Amino acid sequence: MQKFIRLNAVAAPLPLANVDTDMIIPAQYMKALTRTGLGEHLFRELRFAEDGSERGEFILNKPSCHRAQILIADRNFGCGSSREHAVWALADFGIRCVIAPSFGDIFAGNARKNGLLLVRLPGKTCARLRDEIALAQYAPIEVDLEAQQIRLASGERIDFDIDGGDRRILLEGLDDIARTLRHADAIDRFEAAL
C-alpha cells in the first residue's frame, strides 16, 4: 500500500450528501477481481449520459478537475452496501483523499485498508472549502497527514483530527498483510513451538 504523508493536488468539490457506494461504483461494474480498471466507472451515472458521452457539468469531467486527487464531499459519503470496490474505484481514478463531515462506517474501514485518507471536518467548513476552491479556480491544496493540516492556496491552514492508529497505518503504508508480517518472528516462534 502506498504511504500517505503529504498530498499537494487539485480538490474537486462534490456537494452531494448521502453518496452511497452504488453511486460511487454501480454494481454492474463490480465483476472484476482486480482493483484496476474500476476508475473508468467511478460515479458512472453522474459522469456519463446514457449514450456514454461525458456530462460536461459533472465536476470530474471539467478540465480543471479532471485529474483531481482530493474530493470535498458532503455528509455520509460512502454509505450503503459494504462494497470494497467503491474504494478501489476511487483509488484507481486517482483519488487519494476525501474530505467530508461524515462517512459510512464500512466504507471508512475499507478506505483505511486501501490507503485512502478520510478527513472529517464540520459541514460548514466543508461547504466553505468547496466555495473557496471554486473561487481559487481549483488551485491545488495540500493535505498533510503528518501535521494533520490542510493548507489552501490562500495560505489558510485548517487542522484536522484522525484516529492515531489510522494515521500510523496510512503514514507507514501498512495494509492488513503488512501489519501482520511485522510480527513474522513471533508467528514463526509460535508455529515452531506447536
Beta strands, then each sheet from edge to edge (+ up, - down):
strand 1: 6-9
strand 2: 11-13
strand 3: 70-72
strand 4: 97-100
strand 5: 117-120
strand 6: 141-144
strand 7: 149-151
strand 8: 157-159
sheet 1: 1+ 6- 7+ 8-
sheet 2: 2+ 3+ 4+ 5+
end
